[in-house]
Amino acid sequence: MPTPARLDHLHSPVGLAKAVCVLVGVVAFADVLGVAAGIHARVLLADGLDDGFLAVDEEAWDRADMLYRAAGGLQTLTFLACAVVFIVWFRRVRLNAEVFDPRAHSMAPGWAVGAWFVPVGNFWLPYRVASGVWTASAPADTPGGRSAAPRGLLYGWWAVFVAAEILSRAGGEAYDRAETGEKIIDGLDMVAFGDALEVGAAVLAILFVRRLTAMQTLRAMTGALPVARAH
């Protein structure tokens, strides 16, 4: 006979979710500063371009470049701090999801942490973990089954997040390698667009964290699904 999973193994993700949302907001603010610094540097360069030749006041450019790199450093620091707390929250909701339904997952609980550190694979593996958590956390009475629970928010967050990361990295490399005014401007444009996408990803991340946390809170109130007794 089936036996219910133990609800006393659940741990509330609410406190961590609030911390994540605050830190994601800080990251978004740093991204806005990065966009502003990038636009300032771009305008300065664009105004100094004349038939392919660059004539920009060296002192003004040094200040703009220093401001731009300082904004980038702030973005990196806030992102790393947020990433640590987010992964802790992500691991907790994954462990809770194991209690709700261990058969909803294609990857073991340890991947809630490890998936983020796999080169190239980190553009896909964390989504697979999140997908299983979303299914296990969905209301048991979802029309069409829990696997059919609407996940547009999950899709949107992950797609924008990955696009922002790819564009920001490519833009940063292009900016660092640039040797002409036009190439520097191209790099600045790519980074600014990537930063703007990161702001959008931050908004979607907050909505995703809040939605999934609410789903797990509701599931905890209604109880876990039956699971098969081990043989």
Secondary structure, 3 states (H helix, E strand, C coil): CCEECCHHHCCCCHHHHHHHHHHHHHHHHHHHHHHHHHHHHHHHHHHHEECCEECCCHHHHHHHHHHHHHHHHHHHHHHHHHHHHHHHHHHHHHHHHHHHCHHHCCCCCCHHHHHHHCCCHHHCHHHHHHHHHHHHHCCCCCCCCHHHCCCHHHHHHHHHHHHHHHHHHHHHHHHHHCCCHHHHHHHHHHHHHHHHHHHHHHHHHHHHHHHHHHHHHHHHHHCCCEECCCC
